[in-house]
Amino acid sequence: MHVFIAGANGQIGQHLLREIADSDHEARAMIRHPDQGPELQQLGATETVLGDLEKDCSEAMRGCDAVIFAAGSGPHTGPDKTIDVDQDGAIRLIDSASAMGIKRFIIVSSMGAGQPENGPEKLRHYLAAKHNADEHLKNSGLNYTIVRLGQLTNDEGTGKVAVSAKHESVGKISRQDVARVLLATLDASTTTNQVFEVVSGDTPITEALAKL
């Protein structure tokens, strides 16, 4: 499968490129600056393409079979940039994928995005942006998977997680294991049109996804 990755230069995206390099899939990494290309190709991108989530990315996606949206405005930007990237950028990419006949779309979301009004006040704008993008994807007609993450760490991945429609509390998960979950989601038929939360746990990733 030829997979288009938005957010390939981010921490999760870079882990994902490493994981895809050892799989049967090929990654097209979208970058904003040409000088990012060589490093991402060394990590595992089959090819890189210039694009900006705040603009039309249709041509960058052409010929791909699936999209993984792992992009984000980052923790140091204001609400406006969060709306531009996490919400509107995702929505624009979803609409482009639908118009181009790309059937598969996986989006990285956050625990709490289901009910953003209940989240911590300082995170509500972020959770609301994720919520709006998630809802748009669910209503797009695409074969979607929404992966809602617990608190992210830079720990080495264990390859074991806990997957649930809704966890009782916010747990943690390493970015490396998030990347492994995203890759496994491409091949797991049980993830079709599913929304799930994932944190570190005791179940191997493929086994956890098979139980959805």
Stockholm file with secondary structure:
# STOCKHOLM 1.0

chainA/1-212         MHVFIAGANGQIGQHLLREIADSDHEARAMIRHPDQGPELQQLGATETVLGDLEKDCSEAMRGCDAVIFAAGSGPHTGPDKTIDVDQDGAIRLIDSASAMGIKRFIIVSSMGAGQPENGPEKLRHYLAAKHNADEHLKNSGLNYTIVRLGQLTNDEGTGKVAVSAKHESVGKISRQDVARVLLATLDASTTTNQVFEVVSGDTPITEALAKL
#=GR chainA/1-212 SS CEEEEETTTSHHHHHHHHHHHTSSCEEEEEESSGGGHHHHHHHTCSEEEECCTTSCCHHHHTTCSEEEECCCCCTTSCHHHHIIIIIIIHHHHHHHHHHHTCCEEEEEEETTTTSGGGSCGGGHHHHHHHHHHHHHHHTSSSEEEEEEECEEECSCCCSEEEEESSCSSCCEEEHHHHHHHHHHHHHCGGGTTEEEEEEECSEEHHHHHHTC
#=GC SS_cons         CEEEEETTTSHHHHHHHHHHHTSSCEEEEEESSGGGHHHHHHHTCSEEEECCTTSCCHHHHTTCSEEEECCCCCTTSCHHHHIIIIIIIHHHHHHHHHHHTCCEEEEEEETTTTSGGGSCGGGHHHHHHHHHHHHHHHTSSSEEEEEEECEEECSCCCSEEEEESSCSSCCEEEHHHHHHHHHHHHHCGGGTTEEEEEEECSEEHHHHHHTC
//
